[in-house]
Amino acid sequence: MKKLIILVPDGQPNLISIEGTYRAFRRANTFRRQQEQPPVFDVQLAGQKGKVKTNDGLFSVRTLPIDNIAHADLIIIPAIGFDYVDEIRKNQKLIAWIRDQYMNGAEVASLCVGLFLLASTGLLKGRRCATHWAAAGAFRELFPDVKLVTDQVITDENGIYTNGGAFSFLNLLLYLIEKYYDRQTAVYCAKFFQADIDRSSQSPYIIFSGQKTHGDTMVMEAQQYIEQHFDEKISIEKLAARLASCRRNFDRRFAKATGYTPLEYLQRVRVEAAKRNFENTCKTVAEVMLDVGYADEKAFREVFRKITGLSPVAYRNKYHKEQVVMN
C-alpha cells in the first residue's frame, strides 16, 4: 500500500483542507473496499512535532513526527495562515523534509496558499503553479522566479501538483484520486462530497485589484490613472509619455511591477467594472460595454471571455440574482 502524508505545519494550518483531504482519501479507500479492491493509500497526518495547535489554540491536531517517516509516496501540504513569511520561518524543518522526500521519489501537492511552503523548497523554480488569486501579489513578491498562473485551478508538472484557492482544493483531490485510483472512484467521491469534477479554471471567481506593493512610483501613477479613467479611450503610448517614459521602458517596468502589461491591466480593470455591472444591474451587454470604455462589442465579448472564462451573458446569469438574460 502506498503512503499518503497530509502535513500539519506549525503556525495556522487550515483545518478544513487538512480534514477535507483526510476524509476524501479515506472515502476513496472505502469505495475501493466496496468494489472488492484493495485500498490505495495508508493515510497519515504528520508534522514537525507530535501535536500542532491552530486557530489561536482553539484546536489541536495529533500528528506523527516527520522524523519517524522515512518514505512517502504522496505528500499534501494544506493551506497555511496569511502571515506567509512567519509561516515559512516556523516550518523550515518541514520544508527541508518535503524537498528531500521529493528528491527521493515522492510526489507533492499544495492546496491554496500552502504553495508558499512548497515554493520555499526551491522545487518550483521555473515551473508553473497556482494559488488563491488573492495571494498572487504576495507570492510574486516572495518568489519572482516561479511562474504563477492565477487563472488555473490545477497545475501538474513532474510530480508536483498545485491548486487555486479556498474550496477548489477539492478539485485537486478529485484529480489525484482519479490519477492514483481510477475515474470511477473519482466520480463516486465527487458525488459523495457534492463537488464539481473536472473544473479547470478559477477565472470566474477572481476579483481583480492589481498589485500595489511593488514600490515603483511611476507604475503606481499609471495604475491610478488607468483605474480612474478606464471608461475613457486610453492610449498606452500617451500614458507613457505623460509619465516621461518611452513606451518600451514603460511596458517593461509596468509588467515587472504588476505582472501584466499596461494593456492587459487596462483590460482587467475594465472587465472587473463590467462584472460589477452584470452582478448589480440589469443593463444590456451593449450598455455595460460602453460604460467600461469599449466601443466594439465583439472585442468586449472576446476580452471578457478570455479573462473570466464565461461570456458576458453567462456571467450575469451565474451571479445576478434575477438572472435576466438580455442581448
N, C-alpha and C positions, 0 to 999 in steps of 0.2 A: 504493500500500500504506500502511496506517495504521502509526503508530509507537507501540509499547509500550515504556515506560521502566520498568524494575524498579530502584527506588532501592536503593543500598547506603549507608546512613547511617554516619557516623563513630560510634565507640563500640563496642557489642557487637551488631551486627545478627545476626539469626538466619539461619544459613546454610541451614537446611532449608527455610525459607519462601522464601528467595531462589532456591535451586536448584530447589525444587519448582515454583515459578512459571515459571521459565525452561523447565524440561522440559515442563510441561503445555502451554504455548503453542507450543513447538516441535513437540510431538506433534500438536497441533491443526492446525498448518500442514502437517505431513507427511501427515496423513489427508486434508486438502483436496487435496493434490497427487495422492494415490492415487485420489481421486474426479475427477481431471482438472479441478480448480477451482483458481484462484489462492489462495495463502496470504493471510491477512487482515493479519497483523502482521509488521513488522520488529521483532524483539525485541532490546533493548539493555539493558545494565546501566550505571547512571550514579551518580555521587556528587559530593561537593564537590571531590575531587581524583582523580588517576588510579589510585590504589590504596588500598584500605581493609584494614587489618589487624583481625582479630577473634579471639575466643577466646584472649585474652592473647597475641596474636601468633602463635598456632599456625597460623592460616590467613590468607591474604590474597586479596583479590578485585580483579582488574583492572577498572576502570570508565572510562567516558567522563566527562570533567568536565561538570557541568551547564551551565557557561558556553558550551559548544560546542553545546548543544541549544536551538534557537530555538523549536521547537514539538513538543508531544507530543499524541497522541490519547487515550491511557490511561496513567495513572501508577499503579504499585502500590508501596505502602510496606510493607516486611516488618516482622515483629516485631523489637523492639529489646531492649536489656538492661533489667534491672529497676530500675536507678537512673534513674528516669524524668526527674527534674529535670536530672541531669547529661547525659543523652542529648539532652534538648531544648536545653540550653546549647551542646552541641557541634555542633548541626545548624541553627543559625539561618539560615545561607545557604540550606540545603536547604529549610527551612520557607518562607522568602520565595519561593523558586523555585516550590514547589508552589502557593502562593497565586496567584502571577502566572499560572502555566500554567492554573489552573482559571478564572481571570477571562478568559483568552483562549480558552476553549472546551474545554480538556482535561477528561476525567473522571478521578476519583481514587478509588482503593480502598486501604483499610488492612487489614492482616492482623493479627489478635490485638492485642497491645499496641503495634503500630505506630500504633494510634489516638491515642496520646499526641502523636506528631509531627503527625498530621493535625489534632487539636484545637488545637494550638499555632498553626495558621494563622489561627484565628478563623473558619474556614468552617463550623464545626459549631454555632455559637451558635443555640439554639432548635431544633436538629434532633435526631432520634433516631439513635442509633448503638449498636453492640455491640462488646464486647471480651471478653477472658477473664474469667470470673466471679471469679477470684482477684484480679484487678486493679481490681475495681469500686470498692472503698473509696478507693483511692489516686486513681482517676480522678475520682470525685465531689468529692474534696477539692481537686484542682487545677483542675477545670473544672465548677463548680457550675451554670453556665448552659447546660450541654449535657444533653440527656435521654438517659441511658444505659438501655438495655433489656437486662438481663442474661440473659433467657430466650431471646433470638433468636440464630440462627446468622448471619443475613444481614440487613442493612438496605440499602435502596436509596432515596435521596432526591436528586432533582435532580442526577444525575450524580456523586453521592458514595456509595460503597459501603463498608460495614464488615462485619466478621465477628467471631464469638466467638473461642474460644481454641484454641491448640495446633494439632492436625492438622485442625481444622474449616476451616482456610484452604482446603483442597481443595474444600470445598463452595462457597465463594465463587468459586474459579477456574472450577469447572464452570458456575456461574451466569453468569459473564462470558463463558465460551466459548459457551454457548448464546445469549447476547444478541448477541455480535459475529459468531459463525459461524452455527450453527444447532443444532437439537435433535439431529440425527443425529451431529454432531461431538462434542457434549457427552456423549451416551450412549457413543460409542466411547471417549472419554477416561476416562469413569467405569469402563468395563470394563477398559481398559488398565491404569489405575492401581489398580484394585480398590477404588474409593471409592464410598460411597453417594451417589446423586444425589437431589436434592430434599429433603435433610434440613433442616428449618426451625427446630428447637428444640435448645438445649443444656441444657434444664431437667433431663433425667435425669442429667447429669454434674455438676451444681452441688453443691458441698459448702458448706453454709451455715455461716458462722462469725460474721457480724454485724460491723458497722463499730464499732471501738473506739478510734479515734484522734481523735474529734471534740472531746474536752476538756470536754464538758458532764457534770459530776459527777452531777447529778440523773438524767440519762438513763443514765449508766453504772450507777448503783444499780438503776434499773429493769431494765436488761438482765440484770444479775447475778441479780436476783430471779426474773425470768422463766426464765432458764436453770437455776436451782436448783429451781424449783417448777413447771415446765411440766406435770408429770404430775398436778398438783392442779387444782381448779377455781379459776381466777384471774379476779377481777373487775377490769377495767381502771379502773373508777370508784374502787374501793377502793385500787388500787395508786397512783393519782394522789393520793388523799387521804393515803395512807401517806407520800408524799413531799412533803406540804404544798403541793400544786398543784391548781388546778382542772382539770377534765377537758380543757377546750378548750386551755388553755395547755400542758398535759402532752402532748396529742396533737401539737400544733404543734411543740414543742421536740424531741420524740422523732422525728418524721418528718424534721425538718430535720437532725438529727444522724445518723440511721441510714439514711434513705431509705425507711423503712417506718413505717406507723402501728403503735402498740403491738399491736393485734390481729393485723396481718399478721406482725409479728415473732414473736409467740407461735405463730402457725400454722407459720411456717417452722422454729422451734426444735422443735416437736412433730413435724413431718414429717421433719426431719433425724434425730431419735431413732428414728422409725418405720423410716426407711431402713436405719439400722444394725441394727435388729432383723431386718428382712427379709433383709439380707445375711448375718447371722451366726447366726440361729436358725431353727428350724422352727415357730415359733409361728403360729397361725392369724391371719387378719386381725382377728378379734374380739379375740383376746388382745393383739395389738400395739396396737390401738385403745385398749383400756383402759390399757395400760402408759404410753401417752403423753398421757393426760388427756382422751380423747374418750369420750362415752357414747352417741353417736348414730352408728351405723355408716355410714349414708347420708351424713351430714355429713363424716365422716372420709374416705370414699372420694372425695367431691367435692373437698375441700381437697387431698388427696394428688394427685389427677389434675391439678388446676389448677396446683400448684407443680412437679410432676415431669414432667407430660405423659404419665404412664403410670398405669394402675390399680395398686393395691397388688399384686395377683397378678402382673401383667405385670412390675412392677419386680422382684419376688422371682425370677421366672423368668429375668430378664435377669442378675441379679447374685449369686444364691445358687448356690453350686457344685452342690448336689444337685438344684436346680430342682424342689423339691417343691411341688406345686400343691394348696393347700387352700382351703376356703371359710371 
